[in-house]
């Protein structure tokens, strides 16, 4: 199989889909791996490292896309890349199709088999390929919030930890999944006054047992969200429905009740966001104001820590890539986790949550596929 790794061109996206060591493993499995020149530079990997691993370096994106049986990326193709996609290819990447209907239509029209890292799901419900980036984004959300709370960055001038004789900042985290738990870890470590909300009492019980009286846990409902949002210096949106659009749980009215200079970091923005007033931003221009509240909506937060992220991503994705490339004809029939990751195949939407989010028909995999 010919596996191609293009250079990411999304704004400030410095990650690459595989490390040289990961490429070497694929080549040892008997596959050819083509890497676009410069693809690894943002993560600190020179072209020579990929060459030494056995890859072939291609000069252009057109060559790279045009050569591939299997395209391996980090982020979803952006409109400039749509014409480069070849009919019948297989694409492995983070897709978040609920938020990009135009991409979904392109993949359908070109009959591309699109496997979304974020919907690969194990039988226990875990999301093994989303988890590493969610861990990083959750940790970064507190760093970003702390930065923009500083007065010179537009915030209200609050230090997360407070100071002797001064109250710490109030951090509210909506969602106790992977993002929320990692945000909680950093916020507690920085000495903030942290409240975390979730709809799962077992998650809250675990966190309460682990952190004790260092945090507050609340069952998530509209009243608690409204009350806690109004008190937050830093609000972190950490809500996920796999493959679907994030539910809008924080309304414009709730945002308006926050103090001027407070900060919202909505990590769910790549799935539409859980805050009504959020929209995607970039690392170049990460924030904007609504009713005096700073909104941070960068949709590829882990791209800013690209070297760490690339290692973490390769550690998780490589076993699945090797499994697919070893047996592409039967793998979706035999591997339930990978089958759940397929969003589009044979010109049909194969993910129920994606189909619902986009208002398109859902077609389950036929028997024998």
C-alpha positions as CSV (number, residue, x, y, z in Angstrom):
1,X,0.0,0.0,0.0
2,X,1.2,3.5,-0.8
3,X,0.8,5.7,2.3
4,X,1.2,9.5,1.9
5,X,1.7,12.2,4.5
6,X,1.0,15.7,3.3
7,X,2.2,18.9,4.9
8,X,-0.5,20.5,7.0
9,X,-1.6,23.9,5.8
10,X,-4.3,24.9,8.3
11,X,-3.4,28.1,10.0
12,X,-0.6,27.6,12.5
13,X,-0.9,23.8,12.3
14,X,2.6,22.6,12.9
15,X,1.9,18.9,13.6
16,X,2.7,16.1,11.2
17,X,0.7,12.9,11.0
18,X,3.5,10.5,11.9
19,X,7.0,10.7,13.4
20,X,10.0,9.2,11.5
21,X,9.9,6.2,13.9
22,X,6.2,5.7,13.0
23,X,7.0,5.9,9.3
24,X,9.8,3.3,9.8
25,X,7.3,0.9,11.3
26,X,5.0,1.2,8.3
27,X,7.8,0.6,5.9
28,X,8.9,-2.4,7.9
29,X,5.4,-3.7,7.4
30,X,6.1,-3.6,3.7
31,X,4.4,-0.4,2.7
32,X,5.7,2.5,0.7
33,X,5.5,5.9,2.6
34,X,5.7,9.2,0.8
35,X,6.1,12.4,2.8
36,X,5.7,15.9,1.4
37,X,8.8,18.0,1.7
38,X,8.8,20.0,4.9
39,X,5.9,18.2,6.4
40,X,7.7,17.5,9.7
41,X,9.6,20.8,10.1
42,X,7.0,22.3,12.4
43,X,7.4,19.4,14.8
44,X,11.2,19.4,14.6
45,X,11.6,16.6,12.1
46,X,13.8,17.2,9.1
47,X,13.2,15.6,5.8
48,X,16.4,13.7,6.2
49,X,15.0,11.9,9.2
50,X,12.1,10.6,7.1
51,X,14.5,9.6,4.4
52,X,16.6,7.7,6.9
53,X,13.4,6.0,8.0
54,X,12.9,4.8,4.4
55,X,10.4,7.3,3.2
56,X,10.4,9.0,-0.2
57,X,10.2,12.8,-0.1
58,X,7.8,14.4,-2.6
59,X,8.2,18.0,-3.7
60,X,4.5,19.2,-3.9
61,X,1.1,18.6,-2.3
62,X,-0.2,17.6,-5.8
63,X,2.3,14.8,-6.0
64,X,1.7,13.7,-2.4
65,X,-2.1,13.6,-2.7
66,X,-2.0,12.1,-6.2
67,X,0.3,9.2,-5.2
68,X,-1.7,7.9,-2.2
69,X,-3.8,4.8,-1.6
70,X,-4.0,5.9,2.0
71,X,-3.7,9.6,3.0
72,X,-2.7,10.2,6.7
73,X,-3.2,13.7,8.0
74,X,-3.7,15.5,11.3
75,X,-6.5,18.0,10.5
76,X,-9.4,17.9,8.2
77,X,-8.7,19.0,4.6
78,X,-9.4,22.7,4.1
79,X,-11.0,24.0,0.9
80,X,-7.7,24.5,-0.9
81,X,-7.0,20.8,-0.4
82,X,-10.4,19.6,-1.7
83,X,-9.3,19.5,-5.4
84,X,-6.2,17.4,-4.4
85,X,-8.3,14.5,-3.0
86,X,-8.5,11.6,-5.4
87,X,-11.6,9.5,-6.0
88,X,-11.6,6.3,-4.1
89,X,-8.8,7.2,-1.7
90,X,-8.8,6.3,2.0
91,X,-8.3,9.3,4.4
92,X,-7.3,9.0,8.1
93,X,-7.4,12.2,10.0
94,X,-9.4,14.3,12.5
95,X,-12.5,15.3,10.5
96,X,-15.2,16.8,12.8
97,X,-17.6,16.7,9.8
98,X,-20.5,18.0,11.9
99,X,-18.9,21.4,11.6
100,X,-17.8,21.3,8.0
101,X,-20.7,20.1,5.7
102,X,-18.9,21.3,2.5
103,X,-16.1,18.8,3.3
104,X,-18.6,16.0,3.9
105,X,-20.1,16.7,0.5
106,X,-16.7,16.6,-1.2
107,X,-15.9,13.3,0.4
108,X,-19.2,11.9,-0.6
109,X,-18.9,13.1,-4.2
110,X,-15.4,11.6,-4.5
111,X,-16.4,8.3,-2.8
112,X,-13.6,8.6,-0.4
113,X,-13.4,6.3,2.6
114,X,-13.0,8.8,5.5
115,X,-11.9,7.5,8.9
116,X,-12.2,10.1,11.6
117,X,-9.8,9.7,14.5
118,X,-12.4,11.3,16.8
119,X,-15.0,8.6,16.2
120,X,-12.8,5.5,16.4
121,X,-14.4,3.9,19.4
122,X,-13.5,0.9,21.5
123,X,-16.3,-1.5,22.8
124,X,-16.0,0.2,26.2
125,X,-16.9,3.5,24.7
126,X,-13.5,5.0,24.9
127,X,-12.1,7.2,22.1
128,X,-8.5,6.1,21.8
129,X,-7.4,8.4,19.0
130,X,-9.2,11.5,20.3
131,X,-7.9,11.0,23.8
132,X,-4.3,12.2,23.4
133,X,-5.2,15.5,21.7
134,X,-8.1,16.0,24.2
135,X,-5.6,15.6,27.0
136,X,-3.3,18.2,25.6
137,X,-6.1,20.6,24.7
138,X,-7.6,20.3,28.2
139,X,-4.2,21.2,29.8
140,X,-3.7,24.0,27.3
141,X,-7.1,25.5,28.0
142,X,-6.1,26.6,31.5
143,X,-2.8,28.0,30.2
144,X,-4.7,30.0,27.5
145,X,-7.3,31.2,30.0
146,X,-4.6,32.3,32.5
147,X,-2.8,34.2,29.8
148,X,-5.9,36.2,28.6
149,X,-7.0,36.9,32.2
150,X,-3.9,39.1,32.5
151,X,-4.8,42.8,32.2
152,X,-2.3,43.5,29.4
153,X,-4.0,40.8,27.3
154,X,-7.5,42.3,27.8
155,X,-8.5,40.3,30.9
156,X,-9.7,41.4,34.3
157,X,-6.3,41.2,35.9
158,X,-6.7,38.0,37.9
159,X,-4.0,35.5,38.9
160,X,-5.4,31.9,39.0
161,X,-3.7,31.1,42.2
162,X,-4.6,34.4,44.0
163,X,-2.0,35.5,46.5
164,X,-1.7,35.4,50.3
165,X,-4.8,37.2,51.6
166,X,-6.3,37.3,48.1
167,X,-8.9,34.9,46.8
168,X,-7.9,32.6,43.8
169,X,-9.6,32.9,40.5
170,X,-12.8,31.0,39.9
171,X,-12.5,28.4,37.2
172,X,-15.6,26.6,35.9
173,X,-15.3,23.5,33.8
174,X,-18.3,22.2,31.9
175,X,-17.8,18.5,31.2
176,X,-15.7,15.9,33.1
177,X,-14.5,13.8,30.1
178,X,-10.9,13.7,29.0
179,X,-10.7,17.5,28.2
180,X,-12.4,18.4,31.5
181,X,-10.4,16.1,33.7
182,X,-7.1,17.4,32.2
183,X,-8.2,21.0,32.5
184,X,-9.1,20.3,36.1
185,X,-5.7,18.8,36.8
186,X,-3.9,21.9,35.6
187,X,-6.3,24.4,37.2
188,X,-6.0,22.7,40.6
189,X,-2.2,22.5,40.2
190,X,-2.2,26.3,39.6
191,X,-4.2,26.9,42.8
192,X,-7.5,28.0,41.3
193,X,-10.9,27.7,42.9
194,X,-12.4,25.0,40.6
195,X,-15.9,23.8,40.0
196,X,-16.5,21.0,37.5
197,X,-20.0,20.1,36.2
198,X,-21.1,16.9,34.4
199,X,-24.2,14.8,33.8
200,X,-22.5,11.5,35.0
201,X,-22.6,11.1,38.8
202,X,-20.0,8.4,38.6
203,X,-17.5,10.7,37.0
204,X,-18.2,13.3,39.7
205,X,-17.8,10.7,42.4
206,X,-14.4,9.7,41.1
207,X,-13.2,13.3,40.9
208,X,-14.6,14.1,44.4
209,X,-12.8,11.0,45.8
210,X,-9.6,11.9,44.0
211,X,-9.4,15.7,44.7
212,X,-11.5,15.9,47.9
213,X,-12.2,19.4,49.2
214,X,-9.8,20.9,46.6
215,X,-12.6,21.1,44.1
216,X,-16.4,21.5,43.9
217,X,-18.4,19.0,41.8
218,X,-21.9,19.7,40.5
219,X,-24.5,17.9,38.5
220,X,-24.9,19.7,35.2
221,X,-28.3,21.3,34.5
222,X,-29.3,24.6,33.1
223,X,-29.7,26.3,36.5
224,X,-26.3,25.2,37.8
225,X,-24.6,26.2,34.5
226,X,-26.3,29.6,34.7
227,X,-25.2,30.2,38.3
228,X,-21.7,29.0,37.9
229,X,-21.0,30.8,34.6
230,X,-22.0,34.1,36.1
231,X,-19.4,33.6,38.8
232,X,-16.5,32.4,36.6
233,X,-13.4,34.3,35.9
234,X,-12.4,31.5,33.5
235,X,-15.0,29.2,31.9
236,X,-13.8,26.1,30.0
237,X,-16.2,24.3,27.7
238,X,-15.3,20.6,27.6
239,X,-18.5,19.0,26.2
240,X,-18.3,16.1,23.7
241,X,-20.8,14.0,21.8
242,X,-18.8,11.8,19.6
243,X,-19.2,12.7,16.0
244,X,-22.1,15.0,16.6
245,X,-22.4,18.8,17.0
246,X,-21.7,19.9,20.6
247,X,-24.9,20.9,22.5
248,X,-25.3,24.7,23.1
249,X,-25.5,24.7,26.9
250,X,-24.2,28.3,27.6
251,X,-26.5,30.9,26.2
252,X,-25.8,34.5,25.2
253,X,-27.8,35.6,28.3
254,X,-25.4,33.6,30.5
255,X,-22.4,35.1,28.8
256,X,-23.8,38.6,29.3
257,X,-24.0,37.9,33.0
258,X,-20.2,37.3,33.3
259,X,-17.9,40.1,34.5
260,X,-16.1,42.1,31.8
261,X,-12.6,40.7,31.3
262,X,-13.7,37.2,32.1
263,X,-12.5,34.5,29.7
264,X,-14.2,31.7,27.9
265,X,-12.2,28.9,26.4
266,X,-14.5,26.5,24.4
267,X,-12.5,23.4,23.5
268,X,-15.6,22.0,21.9
269,X,-15.4,24.7,19.2
270,X,-14.3,22.2,16.5
271,X,-17.6,20.5,17.0
272,X,-19.5,23.7,16.9
273,X,-18.9,24.7,20.6
274,X,-21.1,24.4,23.7
275,X,-21.2,28.2,24.1
276,X,-23.7,30.1,22.0
277,X,-21.4,33.0,21.3
278,X,-18.3,31.0,20.3
279,X,-16.9,30.7,16.8
280,X,-13.6,29.2,15.5
281,X,-10.6,31.4,15.7
282,X,-6.9,30.9,14.8
283,X,-3.6,31.0,16.6
284,X,-2.9,34.2,14.7
285,X,-6.1,35.9,16.0
286,X,-7.2,33.7,18.9
287,X,-9.7,35.9,20.8
288,X,-12.6,38.3,20.4
289,X,-15.1,40.1,22.7
290,X,-18.8,39.5,23.2
291,X,-20.4,41.7,25.9
292,X,-16.9,42.4,27.3
293,X,-16.1,38.7,27.8
294,X,-13.0,37.3,26.0
295,X,-13.8,34.3,23.8
296,X,-10.9,31.9,22.8
297,X,-12.0,29.6,20.0
298,X,-8.8,28.1,18.5
299,X,-9.9,24.9,16.9
300,X,-6.4,23.3,16.7
301,X,-5.0,24.1,20.1
302,X,-2.5,21.1,20.2
303,X,-0.9,22.5,17.0
304,X,0.8,25.1,19.2
305,X,2.7,22.3,21.0
306,X,3.4,20.4,17.9
307,X,6.3,18.2,18.9
308,X,4.6,16.9,22.0
309,X,1.4,16.5,20.1
310,X,3.0,14.6,17.1
311,X,4.6,12.1,19.4
312,X,1.3,11.6,21.3
313,X,-0.7,11.3,18.1
314,X,1.6,8.8,16.5
315,X,1.7,6.7,19.7
316,X,-2.1,6.3,19.4
317,X,-2.8,6.2,15.7
318,X,0.0,4.0,14.5
319,X,-1.4,0.6,15.7
320,X,-4.7,1.4,13.9
321,X,-2.9,2.5,10.7
322,X,-0.9,-0.6,10.7
323,X,-4.0,-2.8,11.3
324,X,-5.8,-1.1,8.4
325,X,-2.9,-1.2,5.9
326,X,-2.3,-4.9,6.7
327,X,-5.8,-5.9,5.7
328,X,-7.7,-3.1,4.0
329,X,-10.2,-5.4,2.3
330,X,-11.6,-6.9,5.5
331,X,-10.5,-4.7,8.4
332,X,-13.8,-2.8,8.7
333,X,-15.7,-6.0,8.9
334,X,-13.4,-7.5,11.5
335,X,-12.4,-4.5,13.6
336,X,-15.4,-2.9,15.3
337,X,-13.3,0.0,16.6
338,X,-12.1,1.1,13.2
339,X,-15.6,0.5,11.7
340,X,-17.0,3.0,14.1
341,X,-14.4,5.5,12.9
342,X,-15.6,5.4,9.3
343,X,-17.7,8.5,8.7
344,X,-18.0,8.1,4.9
345,X,-17.6,5.1,2.6
346,X,-18.8,4.2,-0.9
347,X,-20.5,7.6,-1.2
348,X,-22.6,7.0,1.9
349,X,-22.6,8.5,5.4
350,X,-21.7,5.6,7.7
351,X,-21.8,7.4,11.1
352,X,-25.3,7.9,12.6
353,X,-24.2,10.9,14.6
354,X,-22.5,12.6,11.6
355,X,-25.6,11.9,9.4
356,X,-27.9,13.4,12.0
357,X,-25.7,16.5,12.5
358,X,-25.6,17.1,8.7
359,X,-29.2,16.2,8.0
360,X,-28.1,13.5,5.6
361,X,-29.2,9.8,5.2
362,X,-27.4,7.3,7.3
363,X,-26.4,4.0,5.8
364,X,-25.0,1.2,8.0
365,X,-22.2,-1.0,6.6
366,X,-23.8,-3.7,4.6
367,X,-23.1,-7.3,5.6
368,X,-19.8,-8.5,4.4
369,X,-18.2,-5.1,4.1
